Amino acid sequence: MIYFVLSFITVIVLTFVAAQDFRERMIYSFPVLILTVIWMAYSIIFYWGRMRLVAFAWVITVVLYRAYKNFHIWGDGDSDVFLLFTGIILCTFEIDNLLQFGFLICVFLAAAQIISLIAGVIEAGIKNRKLNWDSGLAVVPGFAMVLIIMIIYGIIRKGSFA
């Protein structure tokens, strides 16, 4: 039941921030950070007997998050949404080791980037703009789509709102 409620709130927030990123190229990321902390707490409870896995997963994520923020790879809000990835991945999939975790992060991160690029091409076509290397792409909609699909999978996998 906790997964379902948390998922419902997360989908609402992700929809809001994705629309905001399309509109303004910036997001109000405070709700995302609050959700990240809640998903982190839930992942700790979910993996209670395997704390080393959870600790390493979150440490790896925070190191990547700091790198993204320090080197300005994405906007600050985009990096904040990246933090949410770990909590949702840990709570949706029953991960046994860091190799599985790393694989899932890479696959879903690539999917989010591809979706963001496709959305950017469509948006450029609608607004009659050329897409080039320094075009500002909305990254959060790609993250949001991947996370929402992941959440739907998690709800189906966990059964009828269990």
DSSP file (Angstrom, degrees, kcal/mol; ACC not computed):
  #  RESIDUE AA STRUCTURE BP1 BP2  ACC     N-H-->O    O-->H-N    N-H-->O    O-->H-N    TCO  KAPPA ALPHA  PHI   PSI    X-CA   Y-CA   Z-CA
    1    1 A M     >        0   0    0      0, 0.0     4,-2.4     0, 0.0     5,-0.2   0.000 360.0 360.0 360.0 -37.1    0.0    0.0    0.0
    2    2 A I  H  >  +     0   0    0    160,-0.3     4,-2.8     1,-0.2     5,-0.3   0.925 360.0  51.8 -62.3 -44.1    2.9    2.4    0.8
    3    3 A Y  H  > S+     0   0    0      1,-0.2     4,-2.5     2,-0.2    -1,-0.2   0.917 110.5  48.7 -58.7 -44.2    4.3    1.8   -2.7
    4    4 A F  H  > S+     0   0    0      2,-0.2     4,-2.6     1,-0.2    -2,-0.2   0.936 113.9  44.4 -63.8 -47.7    1.0    2.6   -4.3
    5    5 A V  H  X S+     0   0    0     -4,-2.4     4,-2.2     2,-0.2     5,-0.2   0.935 116.0  46.9 -63.1 -47.1    0.4    5.8   -2.3
    6    6 A L  H  X S+     0   0    0     -4,-2.8     4,-2.3    -5,-0.2    -1,-0.2   0.884 112.8  50.7 -62.4 -38.8    4.0    7.0   -2.8
    7    7 A S  H  X S+     0   0    0     -4,-2.5     4,-2.7    -5,-0.3    -2,-0.2   0.912 108.0  52.3 -64.5 -43.7    3.8    6.1   -6.5
    8    8 A F  H  X S+     0   0    0     -4,-2.6     4,-1.8     1,-0.2    -2,-0.2   0.930 112.6  44.4 -59.4 -47.6    0.5    8.1   -6.9
    9    9 A I  H  X S+     0   0    0     -4,-2.2     4,-2.3     1,-0.2    -1,-0.2   0.905 113.2  52.1 -63.5 -42.0    2.0   11.2   -5.4
   10   10 A T  H  X S+     0   0    0     -4,-2.3     4,-3.0     1,-0.2     5,-0.2   0.899 106.8  52.1 -63.7 -42.0    5.2   10.8   -7.4
   11   11 A V  H  X S+     0   0    0     -4,-2.7     4,-2.3     2,-0.2    -1,-0.2   0.906 110.1  49.5 -62.3 -41.2    3.3   10.5  -10.7
   12   12 A I  H  X S+     0   0    0     -4,-1.8     4,-2.1    -5,-0.2    -2,-0.2   0.944 114.1  44.6 -61.9 -48.1    1.5   13.7   -9.9
   13   13 A V  H  X S+     0   0    0     -4,-2.3     4,-2.8     1,-0.2     5,-0.2   0.917 113.1  50.6 -64.1 -43.8    4.7   15.6   -9.1
   14   14 A L  H  X S+     0   0    0     -4,-3.0     4,-2.3     1,-0.2    -1,-0.2   0.887 109.7  50.7 -63.3 -38.8    6.6   14.2  -12.1
   15   15 A T  H  X S+     0   0    0     -4,-2.3     4,-2.1    -5,-0.2    -1,-0.2   0.923 112.2  47.6 -62.8 -43.9    3.7   15.3  -14.4
   16   16 A F  H  X S+     0   0    0     -4,-2.1     4,-2.2     1,-0.2    -2,-0.2   0.940 114.4  44.2 -62.6 -49.2    3.8   18.8  -13.0
   17   17 A V  H  X S+     0   0    0     -4,-2.8     4,-2.3     2,-0.2    -1,-0.2   0.839 111.4  54.1 -70.6 -31.4    7.6   19.2  -13.2
   18   18 A A  H  X S+     0   0    0     -4,-2.3     4,-2.1    -5,-0.2    -1,-0.2   0.934 111.2  45.4 -65.1 -44.8    7.7   17.7  -16.7
   19   19 A A  H  X S+     0   0    0     -4,-2.1     4,-2.1     1,-0.2    -2,-0.2   0.901 113.1  50.9 -63.2 -40.5    5.1   20.2  -17.9
   20   20 A Q  H  X>S+     0   0    0     -4,-2.2     4,-3.2     1,-0.2     6,-0.6   0.883 108.4  51.9 -64.7 -38.7    7.0   23.0  -16.1
   21   21 A D  H  X5S+     0   0    0     -4,-2.3     4,-1.5     2,-0.2    -1,-0.2   0.890 110.1  48.7 -66.9 -39.3   10.3   22.0  -17.7
   22   22 A F  H  <5S+     0   0    0     -4,-2.1    -1,-0.2     2,-0.2    -2,-0.2   0.919 118.8  40.5 -62.2 -42.5    8.7   22.1  -21.2
   23   23 A R  H  <5S+     0   0    0     -4,-2.1    -2,-0.2    -5,-0.2    -3,-0.2   0.929 136.0   9.9 -74.0 -47.8    7.2   25.5  -20.5
   24   24 A E  H  <5S-     0   0    0     -4,-3.2    -3,-0.2     2,-0.3    -2,-0.2   0.520  86.8-123.9-116.9  -8.5   10.0   27.3  -18.6
   25   25 A R  S  <<S+     0   0    0     -4,-1.5     2,-0.3    -5,-0.5    -4,-0.2   0.744  88.3  77.7  61.4  25.4   13.1   25.1  -18.9
   26   26 A M        -     0   0    0     -6,-0.6     2,-0.3    -9,-0.1    -2,-0.3  -0.975  66.0-150.1-153.0 156.4   13.4   25.1  -15.1
   27   27 A I        -     0   0    0     -2,-0.3     2,-1.0    -3,-0.1    50,-0.1  -0.919  25.0-119.1-129.5 155.9   11.5   23.2  -12.4
   28   28 A Y        -     0   0    0     -2,-0.3     4,-0.3     1,-0.1    -8,-0.1  -0.830  38.4-178.8 -87.6 101.8   10.5   23.8   -8.9
   29   29 A S     >  +     0   0    0     -2,-1.0     4,-2.3     1,-0.2     5,-0.2   0.467  51.8  96.0 -93.1  -1.3   12.5   20.9   -7.5
   30   30 A F  H  > S+     0   0    0      1,-0.2     4,-2.2     2,-0.2    -1,-0.2   0.920  87.2  49.0 -56.2 -46.0   11.6   21.0   -3.8
   31   31 A P  H  > S+     0   0    0      0, 0.0     4,-2.4     0, 0.0    -1,-0.2   0.869 109.9  53.6 -61.4 -33.0    8.8   18.5   -4.1
   32   32 A V  H  > S+     0   0    0     -4,-0.3     4,-2.2     2,-0.2    -2,-0.2   0.912 108.6  48.2 -66.0 -42.2   11.2   16.2   -6.0
   33   33 A L  H  X S+     0   0    0     -4,-2.3     4,-2.0     2,-0.2    -1,-0.2   0.891 111.1  50.3 -66.5 -39.0   13.8   16.4   -3.2
   34   34 A I  H  X S+     0   0    0     -4,-2.2     4,-2.1    -5,-0.2    -2,-0.2   0.932 111.5  48.7 -62.8 -45.1   11.1   15.6   -0.6
   35   35 A L  H  X S+     0   0    0     -4,-2.4     4,-3.1     1,-0.2     5,-0.2   0.877 107.5  56.1 -62.0 -37.0   10.0   12.6   -2.6
   36   36 A T  H  X S+     0   0    0     -4,-2.2     4,-2.4     1,-0.2    -1,-0.2   0.922 107.6  47.8 -60.8 -44.2   13.6   11.5   -2.9
   37   37 A V  H  X S+     0   0    0     -4,-2.0     4,-2.4     2,-0.2    -1,-0.2   0.904 113.3  48.1 -63.6 -41.1   14.0   11.5    0.9
   38   38 A I  H  X S+     0   0    0     -4,-2.1     4,-2.5     2,-0.2    -2,-0.2   0.929 112.7  47.4 -66.4 -44.7   10.7    9.5    1.3
   39   39 A W  H  X S+     0   0    0     -4,-3.1     4,-2.5     2,-0.2    -2,-0.2   0.873 110.9  53.8 -63.1 -35.7   11.7    7.0   -1.4
   40   40 A M  H  X S+     0   0    0     -4,-2.4     4,-2.0    -5,-0.2    -2,-0.2   0.940 109.5  46.7 -62.7 -46.4   15.1    6.7    0.3
   41   41 A A  H  X S+     0   0    0     -4,-2.4     4,-2.0     1,-0.2    -2,-0.2   0.913 112.9  49.8 -61.5 -42.3   13.5    5.9    3.6
   42   42 A Y  H  X S+     0   0    0     -4,-2.5     4,-2.8     1,-0.2    -1,-0.2   0.888 109.0  52.1 -64.5 -38.3   11.2    3.4    1.9
   43   43 A S  H  X S+     0   0    0     -4,-2.5     4,-2.1     2,-0.2    -1,-0.2   0.865 107.3  52.9 -66.6 -34.5   14.2    1.7    0.2
   44   44 A I  H  < S+     0   0    0     -4,-2.0    -1,-0.2     2,-0.2    -2,-0.2   0.917 113.3  43.2 -64.9 -42.7   16.0    1.4    3.5
   45   45 A I  H >< S+     0   0    0     -4,-2.0     3,-1.3     1,-0.2    -2,-0.2   0.916 113.3  52.6 -66.3 -43.0   12.9   -0.3    5.0
   46   46 A F  H 3< S+     0   0    0     -4,-2.8     3,-0.2     1,-0.3    -2,-0.2   0.850 118.7  34.9 -62.4 -37.0   12.5   -2.4    1.8
   47   47 A Y  T >< S+     0   0    0     -4,-2.1     3,-2.2     1,-0.2    -1,-0.3  -0.119  76.8 142.1-108.0  34.7   16.1   -3.7    1.9
   48   48 A W  T <  S+     0   0    0     -3,-1.3     3,-0.5     1,-0.3    -1,-0.2   0.816  72.9  45.3 -50.2 -41.7   16.4   -3.8    5.7
   49   49 A G  T 3  S+     0   0    0      1,-0.2    -1,-0.3    -3,-0.2     3,-0.2   0.593 114.1  50.9 -79.2 -10.1   18.5   -7.0    5.8
   50   50 A R    <>  +     0   0    0     -3,-2.2     4,-1.5    -6,-0.2     3,-0.4  -0.460  61.8 149.5-125.3  58.9   20.8   -5.8    3.0
   51   51 A M  H  >  +     0   0    0     -3,-0.5     4,-2.9     1,-0.2     5,-0.2   0.795  67.1  63.3 -66.0 -29.3   21.9   -2.3    4.1
   52   52 A R  H  > S+     0   0    0      2,-0.2     4,-2.7     1,-0.2     5,-0.2   0.922 103.2  49.4 -62.5 -42.7   25.2   -2.5    2.4
   53   53 A L  H  > S+     0   0    0     -3,-0.4     4,-2.5     2,-0.2    -1,-0.2   0.938 114.0  44.8 -60.0 -48.6   23.6   -2.7   -1.0
   54   54 A V  H  X S+     0   0    0     -4,-1.5     4,-2.5    -7,-0.2     5,-0.2   0.916 113.2  50.5 -63.9 -44.1   21.3    0.3   -0.2
   55   55 A A  H  X S+     0   0    0     -4,-2.9     4,-2.5     1,-0.2    -2,-0.2   0.937 113.2  44.9 -61.1 -47.6   24.1    2.3    1.2
   56   56 A F  H  X S+     0   0    0     -4,-2.7     4,-2.8    -5,-0.2     5,-0.2   0.906 112.1  52.7 -63.8 -41.0   26.4    1.7   -1.8
   57   57 A A  H  X S+     0   0    0     -4,-2.5     4,-2.0    -5,-0.2    -2,-0.2   0.926 113.5  42.9 -60.6 -45.0   23.6    2.4   -4.2
   58   58 A W  H  X S+     0   0    0     -4,-2.5     4,-2.6     2,-0.2    -1,-0.2   0.875 113.0  52.1 -71.2 -36.3   22.8    5.8   -2.6
   59   59 A V  H  X S+     0   0    0     -4,-2.5     4,-2.4    -5,-0.2    -2,-0.2   0.937 110.7  48.2 -63.7 -45.4   26.5    6.7   -2.2
   60   60 A I  H  X S+     0   0    0     -4,-2.8     4,-2.3     1,-0.2    -2,-0.2   0.918 113.0  49.0 -59.1 -43.7   27.0    6.0   -5.9
   61   61 A T  H  X S+     0   0    0     -4,-2.0     4,-2.8    -5,-0.2    -2,-0.2   0.912 110.9  48.6 -64.0 -43.7   24.0    8.1   -6.8
   62   62 A V  H  X S+     0   0    0     -4,-2.6     4,-2.6     2,-0.2    -1,-0.2   0.883 110.2  52.2 -66.7 -37.5   25.0   11.0   -4.6
   63   63 A V  H  X S+     0   0    0     -4,-2.4     4,-2.2     2,-0.2    -2,-0.2   0.938 113.0  44.5 -62.4 -46.1   28.5   11.0   -6.1
   64   64 A L  H  X S+     0   0    0     -4,-2.3     4,-2.8     2,-0.2    -2,-0.2   0.909 111.9  53.7 -62.8 -41.7   27.0   11.1   -9.6
   65   65 A Y  H  X S+     0   0    0     -4,-2.8     4,-2.3     1,-0.2    -2,-0.2   0.923 109.2  47.7 -58.1 -46.7   24.5   13.8   -8.5
   66   66 A R  H  X S+     0   0    0     -4,-2.6     4,-3.3     2,-0.2     5,-0.3   0.897 111.6  51.2 -63.2 -40.1   27.4   16.0   -7.2
   67   67 A A  H  X S+     0   0    0     -4,-2.2     4,-2.5     2,-0.2     6,-0.3   0.929 110.0  49.1 -63.0 -44.6   29.3   15.5  -10.4
   68   68 A Y  H  <>S+     0   0    0     -4,-2.8     5,-1.6     1,-0.2     6,-0.7   0.898 116.9  42.3 -61.2 -40.2   26.3   16.5  -12.5
   69   69 A K  H ><5S+     0   0    0     -4,-2.3     3,-0.7    -5,-0.2    -2,-0.2   0.923 116.2  46.5 -73.4 -44.5   25.8   19.6  -10.4
   70   70 A N  H 3<5S+     0   0    0     -4,-3.3    -2,-0.2     1,-0.2    -3,-0.2   0.875 119.3  39.1 -68.4 -37.8   29.5   20.6  -10.1
   71   71 A F  T 3<5S-     0   0    0     -4,-2.5    -1,-0.2    -5,-0.3    -2,-0.2   0.348 105.0-127.2 -95.0   6.6   30.2   20.1  -13.8
   72   72 A H  T < 5 +     0   0    0     -3,-0.7    -3,-0.2    -4,-0.3    -4,-0.1   0.869  54.6 152.4  51.2  44.4   26.9   21.6  -14.9
   73   73 A I  S   <S+     0   0    0     -5,-1.6     2,-0.3    -6,-0.3    -4,-0.1   0.898  72.6   5.9 -68.5 -40.8   26.1   18.6  -17.1
   74   74 A W  S    S-     0   0    0     -6,-0.7     2,-0.1     1,-0.1    -1,-0.0  -0.775  96.7 -82.2-127.1 175.2   22.4   19.2  -16.6
   75   75 A G     >  -     0   0    0     -2,-0.3     4,-1.9     1,-0.1     5,-0.2  -0.348  48.5-103.7 -70.9 164.6   20.4   21.9  -14.9
   76   76 A D  H  > S+     0   0    0      1,-0.2     4,-1.9     2,-0.2     5,-0.1   0.895 121.3  50.9 -60.3 -41.9   20.0   21.7  -11.2
   77   77 A G  H  > S+     0   0    0      1,-0.2     4,-2.0     2,-0.2    -1,-0.2   0.867 107.0  54.3 -64.9 -36.0   16.4   20.5  -11.4
   78   78 A D  H  > S+     0   0    0      1,-0.2     4,-1.7     2,-0.2    -1,-0.2   0.911 108.6  48.7 -63.3 -41.8   17.4   17.8  -13.8
   79   79 A S  H  X S+     0   0    0     -4,-1.9     4,-1.4     1,-0.2    -1,-0.2   0.868 108.2  54.9 -65.4 -36.3   20.0   16.5  -11.4
   80   80 A D  H  X S+     0   0    0     -4,-1.9     4,-0.9     1,-0.2    -1,-0.2   0.894 107.0  49.5 -64.5 -39.3   17.4   16.6   -8.6
   81   81 A V  H  X S+     0   0    0     -4,-2.0     4,-0.8     1,-0.2     3,-0.4   0.846 103.6  61.4 -67.8 -32.5   15.1   14.3  -10.6
   82   82 A F  H >X S+     0   0    0     -4,-1.7     3,-1.0     1,-0.2     4,-0.7   0.884  97.3  58.8 -59.3 -37.7   18.1   12.0  -11.2
   83   83 A L  H >X S+     0   0    0     -4,-1.4     4,-0.9     1,-0.3     3,-0.6   0.866  98.2  59.3 -58.3 -35.9   18.3   11.5   -7.4
   84   84 A L  H 3X S+     0   0    0     -4,-0.9     4,-2.1    -3,-0.4    -1,-0.3   0.782  90.4  73.5 -64.6 -26.8   14.7   10.2   -7.5
   85   85 A F  H <X S+     0   0    0     -3,-1.0     4,-2.9    -4,-0.8     5,-0.2   0.914  93.4  51.3 -52.0 -48.7   15.8    7.4   -9.9
   86   86 A T  H <X S+     0   0    0     -4,-0.7     4,-2.9    -3,-0.6     5,-0.2   0.924 109.2  48.2 -61.9 -47.3   17.6    5.5   -7.3
   87   87 A G  H  X S+     0   0    0     -4,-0.9     4,-1.9     1,-0.2    -1,-0.2   0.920 115.7  43.8 -59.8 -44.7   14.7    5.4   -4.8
   88   88 A I  H  X S+     0   0    0     -4,-2.1     4,-1.7     2,-0.2     5,-0.2   0.903 114.5  49.4 -70.2 -40.4   12.2    4.3   -7.4
   89   89 A I  H  X S+     0   0    0     -4,-2.9     4,-2.3    -5,-0.3    -2,-0.2   0.942 112.4  48.0 -62.7 -46.3   14.6    1.7   -8.9
   90   90 A L  H  < S+     0   0    0     -4,-2.9     5,-0.3    -5,-0.2    -1,-0.2   0.882 117.1  42.1 -62.0 -38.1   15.4    0.2   -5.5
   91   91 A C  H  < S+     0   0    0     -4,-1.9    -1,-0.2    -5,-0.2    -2,-0.2   0.691 117.3  46.1 -85.3 -18.2   11.8    0.0   -4.5
   92   92 A T  H  < S+     0   0    0     -4,-1.7     2,-0.4    -3,-0.2    -2,-0.2   0.855 113.5  44.1 -90.1 -39.9   10.4   -1.3   -7.8
   93   93 A F  S  < S-     0   0    0     -4,-2.3     2,-1.3    -5,-0.2    -1,-0.1  -0.830  79.9-126.3-109.2 144.2   12.9   -4.0   -8.6
   94   94 A E        -     0   0    0     -2,-0.4     2,-0.3    -3,-0.1    -3,-0.1  -0.731  37.0-165.1 -88.4  93.0   14.3   -6.6   -6.2
   95   95 A I        -     0   0    0     -2,-1.3     3,-0.1    -5,-0.3   -42,-0.1  -0.627  18.7-174.6 -87.8 134.7   18.0   -5.9   -6.8
   96   96 A D        +     0   0    0     -2,-0.3     2,-0.3     1,-0.2    -1,-0.1   0.717  65.3   6.3 -99.8 -26.0   20.5   -8.5   -5.5
   97   97 A N  S  > S-     0   0    0      1,-0.1     4,-1.8   -44,-0.0     3,-0.2  -0.942  74.9 -99.8-152.7 171.3   23.8   -6.7   -6.2
   98   98 A L  H  > S+     0   0    0     -2,-0.3     4,-3.1     1,-0.2     5,-0.2   0.767 115.5  63.2 -69.7 -25.4   25.4   -3.5   -7.4
   99   99 A L  H  > S+     0   0    0      2,-0.2     4,-2.4     1,-0.2    -1,-0.2   0.932 105.4  45.5 -63.8 -45.0   25.9   -4.8  -10.9
  100  100 A Q  H  > S+     0   0    0      2,-0.2     4,-2.6    -3,-0.2    -2,-0.2   0.923 113.7  50.5 -61.3 -43.9   22.1   -5.2  -11.4
  101  101 A F  H  X S+     0   0    0     -4,-1.8     4,-2.6     1,-0.2    -2,-0.2   0.942 111.6  47.0 -59.9 -48.7   21.7   -1.7   -9.9
  102  102 A G  H  X S+     0   0    0     -4,-3.1     4,-2.4     1,-0.2    -1,-0.2   0.892 111.8  51.1 -61.1 -41.1   24.3   -0.2  -12.2
  103  103 A F  H  X S+     0   0    0     -4,-2.4     4,-2.6    -5,-0.2    -1,-0.2   0.938 111.6  46.8 -61.8 -47.6   22.8   -1.9  -15.2
  104  104 A L  H  X S+     0   0    0     -4,-2.6     4,-2.8     1,-0.2     5,-0.3   0.912 111.7  50.8 -62.8 -42.7   19.3   -0.7  -14.4
  105  105 A I  H  X S+     0   0    0     -4,-2.6     4,-2.5    -5,-0.2     5,-0.2   0.939 112.6  46.9 -59.4 -46.8   20.6    2.9  -13.8
  106  106 A C  H  X S+     0   0    0     -4,-2.4     4,-2.4     2,-0.2    -2,-0.2   0.925 114.3  46.3 -62.1 -46.0   22.4    2.9  -17.2
  107  107 A V  H  X S+     0   0    0     -4,-2.6     4,-2.3     1,-0.2    -2,-0.2   0.942 117.3  42.3 -63.5 -48.1   19.5    1.5  -19.1
  108  108 A F  H  X S+     0   0    0     -4,-2.8     4,-2.3     2,-0.2    -1,-0.2   0.845 113.7  52.1 -71.5 -32.3   16.9    3.8  -17.6
  109  109 A L  H  X S+     0   0    0     -4,-2.5     4,-2.1    -5,-0.3    -1,-0.2   0.915 111.2  47.5 -67.0 -42.9   19.2    6.8  -17.9
  110  110 A A  H  X S+     0   0    0     -4,-2.4     4,-2.5    -5,-0.2    -2,-0.2   0.914 111.8  50.7 -62.9 -42.6   19.8    6.1  -21.6
  111  111 A A  H  X S+     0   0    0     -4,-2.3     4,-2.6     1,-0.2    -2,-0.2   0.913 109.7  50.4 -61.5 -42.6   16.1    5.7  -22.1
  112  112 A A  H  X S+     0   0    0     -4,-2.3     4,-2.3     1,-0.2    -1,-0.2   0.900 111.7  47.9 -62.8 -40.9   15.4    9.0  -20.4
  113  113 A Q  H  X S+     0   0    0     -4,-2.1     4,-2.3     2,-0.2    -2,-0.2   0.901 111.8  49.2 -67.9 -40.4   17.9   10.8  -22.5
  114  114 A I  H  X S+     0   0    0     -4,-2.5     4,-2.5     2,-0.2    -2,-0.2   0.926 112.3  48.0 -64.6 -44.4   16.6    9.2  -25.8
  115  115 A I  H  X S+     0   0    0     -4,-2.6     4,-2.7     1,-0.2    -2,-0.2   0.906 111.6  50.9 -62.5 -41.1   13.0   10.2  -24.8
  116  116 A S  H  X S+     0   0    0     -4,-2.3     4,-2.3     2,-0.2    22,-0.3   0.895 110.5  49.2 -63.2 -40.2   14.2   13.7  -24.0
  117  117 A L  H  X S+     0   0    0     -4,-2.3     4,-2.3     2,-0.2    -2,-0.2   0.923 111.8  48.0 -65.2 -44.4   16.0   14.0  -27.4
  118  118 A I  H  X S+     0   0    0     -4,-2.5     4,-2.4     1,-0.2    -2,-0.2   0.920 112.5  49.3 -62.0 -43.5   12.9   12.8  -29.2
  119  119 A A  H  X S+     0   0    0     -4,-2.7     4,-2.8     1,-0.2    -1,-0.2   0.883 110.0  52.3 -62.7 -37.7   10.7   15.3  -27.3
  120  120 A G  H  X S+     0   0    0     -4,-2.3     4,-2.5     2,-0.2    -2,-0.2   0.891 109.0  48.9 -65.2 -40.1   13.2   18.0  -28.1
  121  121 A V  H  X S+     0   0    0     -4,-2.3     4,-2.1     2,-0.2    -2,-0.2   0.923 113.9  46.3 -64.7 -44.5   13.1   17.2  -31.8
  122  122 A I  H  X S+     0   0    0     -4,-2.4     4,-2.3     2,-0.2    -2,-0.2   0.926 113.5  49.1 -63.2 -44.8    9.3   17.2  -31.7
  123  123 A E  H  X S+     0   0    0     -4,-2.8     4,-2.5     1,-0.2    -2,-0.2   0.905 110.1  50.9 -62.7 -41.9    9.2   20.5  -29.8
  124  124 A A  H  <>S+     0   0    0     -4,-2.5     5,-2.8     1,-0.2     4,-0.3   0.887 110.6  50.2 -63.1 -38.6   11.7   22.1  -32.2
  125  125 A G  H ><5S+     0   0    0     -4,-2.1     3,-0.6     3,-0.2    -2,-0.2   0.899 111.5  47.4 -65.2 -41.0    9.5   21.1  -35.1
  126  126 A I  H 3<5S+     0   0    0     -4,-2.3    -2,-0.2     1,-0.2    -1,-0.2   0.902 117.7  41.3 -66.7 -41.0    6.4   22.5  -33.4
  127  127 A K  T 3<5S-     0   0    0     -4,-2.5    -1,-0.2    -5,-0.2    -2,-0.2   0.347 109.9-122.1 -90.0   6.5    8.1   25.8  -32.6
  128  128 A N  T < 5 +     0   0    0     -3,-0.6     2,-0.3    -4,-0.3    -3,-0.2   0.902  64.9 138.1  52.9  47.6    9.9   26.0  -36.0
  129  129 A R      < -     0   0    0     -5,-2.8     2,-0.4    -6,-0.1    -1,-0.2  -0.849  55.2-115.8-117.3 156.1   13.3   26.1  -34.4
  130  130 A K        -     0   0    0     -2,-0.3     2,-0.6    -5,-0.0    -9,-0.0  -0.737  23.7-135.4 -89.7 141.0   16.5   24.3  -35.4
  131  131 A L        +     0   0    0     -2,-0.4     2,-0.2     4,-0.1   -10,-0.0  -0.855  37.3 158.0 -96.4 123.2   18.0   21.9  -33.0
  132  132 A N    >   -     0   0    0     -2,-0.6     3,-1.8     1,-0.0     0, 0.0  -0.736  56.1 -79.0-134.7-174.4   21.7   22.2  -32.5
  133  133 A W  T 3  S+     0   0    0      1,-0.3    -2,-0.0    -2,-0.2    -1,-0.0   0.793 126.7  42.9 -62.0 -30.6   24.4   21.3  -29.9
  134  134 A D  T 3  S+     0   0    0      2,-0.1    -1,-0.3     0, 0.0     2,-0.2   0.203  82.2 125.9-104.5  18.7   23.6   24.2  -27.6
  135  135 A S    <   -     0   0    0     -3,-1.8     2,-0.9     1,-0.1    -4,-0.1  -0.545  66.9-119.0 -70.5 137.7   19.8   24.0  -27.8
  136  136 A G        -     0   0    0     -2,-0.2     2,-0.3   -16,-0.0    -1,-0.1  -0.704  33.2-163.3 -81.8 107.2   18.3   23.7  -24.3
  137  137 A L        -     0   0    0     -2,-0.9     2,-0.9  -112,-0.0   -20,-0.1  -0.674  23.6-119.4 -89.6 145.1   16.5   20.4  -24.2
  138  138 A A        +     0   0    0     -2,-0.3     4,-0.4   -22,-0.3   -18,-0.1  -0.758  35.2 175.9 -81.1 109.0   13.9   19.6  -21.6
  139  139 A V    >>  +     0   0    0     -2,-0.9     4,-1.7     1,-0.2     3,-0.8   0.820  65.4  70.0 -86.1 -33.9   15.4   16.6  -19.8
  140  140 A V  H 3> S+     0   0    0      1,-0.2     4,-3.4     2,-0.2     5,-0.2   0.847  90.3  60.2 -59.3 -38.3   12.9   16.2  -17.0
  141  141 A P  H 3> S+     0   0    0      0, 0.0     4,-2.5     0, 0.0    -1,-0.2   0.888 106.1  48.9 -58.8 -35.7   10.1   14.9  -19.4
  142  142 A G  H <> S+     0   0    0     -3,-0.8     4,-2.2    -4,-0.4    -2,-0.2   0.928 113.2  46.4 -65.7 -45.0   12.3   12.0  -20.4
  143  143 A F  H  X S+     0   0    0     -4,-1.7     4,-2.9     1,-0.2     5,-0.2   0.935 112.7  51.2 -58.7 -46.5   13.0   11.2  -16.7
  144  144 A A  H  X S+     0   0    0     -4,-3.4     4,-2.8     1,-0.2     5,-0.2   0.914 109.4  49.0 -60.9 -44.8    9.3   11.6  -15.9
  145  145 A M  H  X S+     0   0    0     -4,-2.5     4,-2.4    -5,-0.2    -1,-0.2   0.938 114.1  45.6 -61.2 -46.3    8.2    9.2  -18.7
  146  146 A V  H  X S+     0   0    0     -4,-2.2     4,-2.4     1,-0.2    -2,-0.2   0.924 115.3  46.7 -63.9 -44.3   10.7    6.5  -17.7
  147  147 A L  H  X S+     0   0    0     -4,-2.9     4,-2.5     2,-0.2    -1,-0.2   0.892 112.0  50.1 -66.7 -39.3    9.9    6.9  -14.0
  148  148 A I  H  X S+     0   0    0     -4,-2.8     4,-2.5    -5,-0.2    -1,-0.2   0.917 112.0  47.7 -66.0 -42.1    6.2    6.8  -14.6
  149  149 A I  H  X S+     0   0    0     -4,-2.4     4,-2.4    -5,-0.2    -2,-0.2   0.908 112.2  50.8 -62.7 -40.7    6.5    3.6  -16.7
  150  150 A M  H  X S+     0   0    0     -4,-2.4     4,-2.4    -5,-0.2    -2,-0.2   0.906 110.3  49.2 -62.1 -42.0    8.7    2.1  -14.0
  151  151 A I  H  X S+     0   0    0     -4,-2.5     4,-2.6     2,-0.2    -2,-0.2   0.913 109.5  51.1 -64.8 -43.5    6.1    2.9  -11.4
  152  152 A I  H  X S+     0   0    0     -4,-2.5     4,-2.4     1,-0.2    -1,-0.2   0.924 110.6  49.5 -59.9 -43.6    3.3    1.4  -13.5
  153  153 A Y  H  X S+     0   0    0     -4,-2.4     4,-3.0     1,-0.2    -2,-0.2   0.922 110.5  51.1 -59.1 -44.0    5.4   -1.8  -13.8
  154  154 A G  H  X S+     0   0    0     -4,-2.4     4,-2.4     2,-0.2    -2,-0.2   0.887 109.4  49.2 -62.1 -40.4    6.0   -1.8  -10.1
  155  155 A I  H  X S+     0   0    0     -4,-2.6     4,-0.6     2,-0.2     6,-0.3   0.922 114.4  45.3 -65.8 -43.5    2.3   -1.5   -9.3
  156  156 A I  H >< S+     0   0    0     -4,-2.4     3,-0.7    -5,-0.2    -2,-0.2   0.925 115.0  48.3 -64.2 -43.9    1.5   -4.3  -11.7
  157  157 A R  H 3< S+     0   0    0     -4,-3.0    -2,-0.2     1,-0.2    -1,-0.2   0.871 110.0  50.7 -65.7 -38.5    4.4   -6.5  -10.4
  158  158 A K  H 3< S-     0   0    0     -4,-2.4    -1,-0.2     1,-0.3    -2,-0.2   0.570 112.0-125.4 -79.7  -7.3    3.4   -5.9   -6.7
  159  159 A G    <<  -     0   0    0     -3,-0.7     2,-2.0    -4,-0.6     3,-0.3  -0.497  62.1  -5.6  97.8-167.3   -0.2   -6.9   -7.4
  160  160 A S  S    S-     0   0    0      1,-0.3    -4,-0.1    -2,-0.2    -1,-0.0  -0.442 124.6 -50.9 -71.9  85.7   -3.4   -5.2   -6.7
  161  161 A F              0   0    0     -2,-2.0    -1,-0.3    -6,-0.3  -157,-0.1   0.796 360.0 360.0  57.0  35.6   -2.2   -2.2   -4.8
  162  162 A A              0   0    0     -3,-0.3  -160,-0.3    -7,-0.3  -159,-0.1   0.467 360.0 360.0 -78.7 360.0   -0.2   -4.2   -2.4
